[in-house]
Amino acid sequence: MVIDSVQLRCDELVIGALEAAFVDMVSETDEYPKDSSKRKLQDSQIAEDKQTWRISGGCAAIAVLVFLGKLFIANAGDCRAVLVTDEGSRPLSSDFTPATERKRLQTLAYQNPELIGSCFSRLEYSRALTKKDLKTKVLFRDWFMDGWASKTVKESDLKPPLISESTRKRRLLNTIGVSRGFGDHHLYTVDDHLPIKPFLSSVPEVG
């Protein structure tokens, strides 16, 4: 198929339509002002629905489309699509959690430091830090790193990390265990009242 002198496969149009549909549900401004009252939604289906119904939470989302003899999976969140046949089962999607999206979340905190203020550290550390660790060495990772490096622990490193450890799952800003999905426009951290929505992406992985 040729459109605007660009040769495209039908698969690319289907994938693009699914990606656009997810983002259109919660399309927001690209910038997040410090004043939360100035944050607004633009052309958002969820924003329109909120005028009629009380929608206070959020959700992960997954869509399965059978089209042109092919199976397409669009996933935003920690949902799972599993194909079950007589020969067994196999996963068709992967989770999006603070652990799997560490670099994206750290990059957002690096580019927009006001999102975490003076309440959290964007760095990931190899262990939980206390005052006893001051001036000692610790391994850390930042937004641009796949490996680990060593640093001397400073007072600023004692702040809770952007992505915290938990007995069950890693959490974003000590609050939520997913990093993509819909809604959660009014989700804030308990202690510091920082908005979590700027970190949550509605962009799906389509395969």
N, C-alpha and C positions, 0 to 999 in steps of 0.2 A: 504494500500500500504506500502510495506517495502523497503526502500532504505538504503544501507549501515547499515543494522541492526537496523535502526530507523523506527519505525512505524509512518506513516504520514497519515493525511487525505488529500483528494484531495483539500479541501478548503485551506489548508496551502500552498500547492504548487501554487495555483492561487494567493493567497495574496502575497506570496514571489515574484512571477514573476512581479506583479504590482509594488511592493515596489522597486525592483531592477531596473525596467524600468524607473521609475521616477528619481531615483538617477543617473542612467547611463547617463541621458540627460545632467546633469551638474556636473559630478563628478569632484571634486576639491581636491587639497592637503589639508591635515588635519590641516596644520599650515598656519598662515597668517603673513608673515614677515612684519616688520614695513615699509620696502621699497616696495612700491606698484609695482615697476617695476619687483620685483622678484616673485610676485604672478603669478602663471601660472595654466592653466587648464590641466588636464590629461584625455585623452580618452573622451573628451567631444563632444557630437554631436553638441551642440550649438557653441562651439569653431570652429568646422569644418565649420559650416554654415556661421560663421562670415567671413570666408575667401572668400566667394562668394557673400554674400549679406550683406547689411548694417543693422545690428541688434543692435540698441542702447538702447532699453528698456528691459522690462521684463513683466512677466505675471503670474498670478495665474493659476492653472491647475486643471482640474477635468476629470476623465475618468469613464465611465459606461460600465461594461462588463456583458453581459448575457451569462452564461456558465454553463453547466450541470444542467440546470433548476434553477439556482440561479442568483441573482443580486448582483454584486460586485461594490462598489463605492470607487474610490481612489481619495482623495482630498488633494491638497497642496495649501493653500491660503484661500481667503475669498469667494470662489465659493459656490454655493448652488445646491444640487440635491434634487428635490422634487418629490415625487410619488403622482400622481393625479389619483384618481379612482372615480367611481360613488358615493362612500361614502364620498368623500372629499379628502383632501391632507394632507401629513405629510412629514416633512423633513427627508432626508436620510443622510445628512452630516452636519458637524459643521464647523464654521469658525475658521481659524487660524489667529489671529491678535496679535498685541503687547499686548493687554489686556489679551487675553486668554493664551498667552505664556510668561507671565511675568517672571516666574521662570527660564525658559530655557534661555531667553535673559539675565537676570541678572547673571545667572551662567556663560555664555560666557564672560560677562564683568568682572566677578570676576576672571576667569581663565586666561583671556587675557586682562589685564588692558590697554594695548597699543591700543586696539580697540576704546576706548573712550578717551584715553589720559588724559589731564587735562581740557578737554572741557565739559564733562558731568559727572553727578553723577549716579551711577548705582542704587541708592536707589529709592524706591517709597515713596512719602510723602503724608500725609493726606490732605495737602493744599499746594498751591503755596507759596513759600518763598521769602521774600525780606530782605533787610538789617535791617529792623525794627524787624525782627524775631530773629536776632542774640542773643544768650544766653537765648532764651526762649525754651520751650519744644514743640516738634512736634512728632506725631506718624509716624513710618516708617516701611517699609518691605524690607528685603534683599532677596537674592537668595534662602536661605534655609527656608524661613518663609511662613507659611500659615496665621498666625495671625499678629497682629501689636504690636510693642513695642514703648517705649518712649525714646527720646534722646534729648540732648541739641543741638540746632542749632549752627553749626560752619560755618566759611567762606566757606569751601568746599561744604557745603550743599546748597549754593546759586547758584551753577552751574545748568544749565538746567538738568532735569532728563532724564535718558536713554529713558524712555517712558513718553511722555508728554501728558498733557490733551489738548483736543480740543473741540470746540463747537459741532463738528460732530462725530469724532472718535479719539481714542488715537493713537499717532504716534510714530514710532521708530526714535530716533535721530532727532526729529522735522521734519521729512521728509516723511516717507512712512507709510501707514496705514495697511500694511500686513506684515506677518513674515515668510511666506513660498511661494515658487513659483520658476519659472525659469527665467534665464537671470539677468538683472540689474547688470552686471559685472562692469559697469562704473558709477554706481550711488554713488554719494558722497554728504556729507552734504555741504550746501552752504557756510557757514561761515568758517568752519575749514577744509574742504576738507577731511573728514574722510570717508573711504569706508564703505558702508552699507552692501555690499554683504556678509561679514563674518557672519552676523547675520541671513541671509535669508537661510532657509533650504528647500531643495527639497524633503525631506522625506514625503511621503503622509500618511494620515490615511486611512486605507482600512477596509471597513466593508460590 
